[in-house]
């Protein structure tokens, strides 16, 4: 049985944790999911590390970044922290982040969040359940999460 970790934040304006959990269960119905909710994005790295320490084979983190420059700096430090967790544990931590300035209309932000959380949850299942070669067939396809695919050039 595969074990997945889901980390979300109270700052997020869309419940991406629920979306990720439902998607993971749909893709891998014989799995265990542990969920950890933190206040904001700078808390994501330690939560991801703890879930891995508690037995998760891979983790998805779901964060929301505000519109200010300070918010962007907070995300940068979070991203570096999540990369460090991956390096230290040799486990995948899929970082799903919605930046509030990606869209002006709240409905568009909801669509971005839902699409991104769903597609990245599927990516996590493929990596954990099926292994590193499971995404090889999609390489170079210009796939996107949150928006329409960009498409391949060759």
C-alpha angles and dihedrals in degrees: 000000000000120000121214130189123213120193121185137165137235088224092065114104093210124052095241091160091068091047092051093046093051092046094049091049090049093050096041110021092176097064144103120234125196117193127202122184121200133180100249147350097278087064093057099087096056092044091051091049092049092051090052090048088052091056108275114152091207138354137217117205120200117198140167123214123203126225101259129096089242089057090053091051089050089053091049091054090046092051091052089049092051091049089052091052089054093049094047095046103030087226128123117255108187108206112211112184133170116201112209092221092061090090138013098213119069091222089059091051090052091052092048092049094047094047095045095046092047097047095044092047088055089049090053092051091049092050096045101037101031103028137237095306093057093090096044093098089059096051115126094011096117093238116177136193116219096016139047114291115271092218131222124290100210 
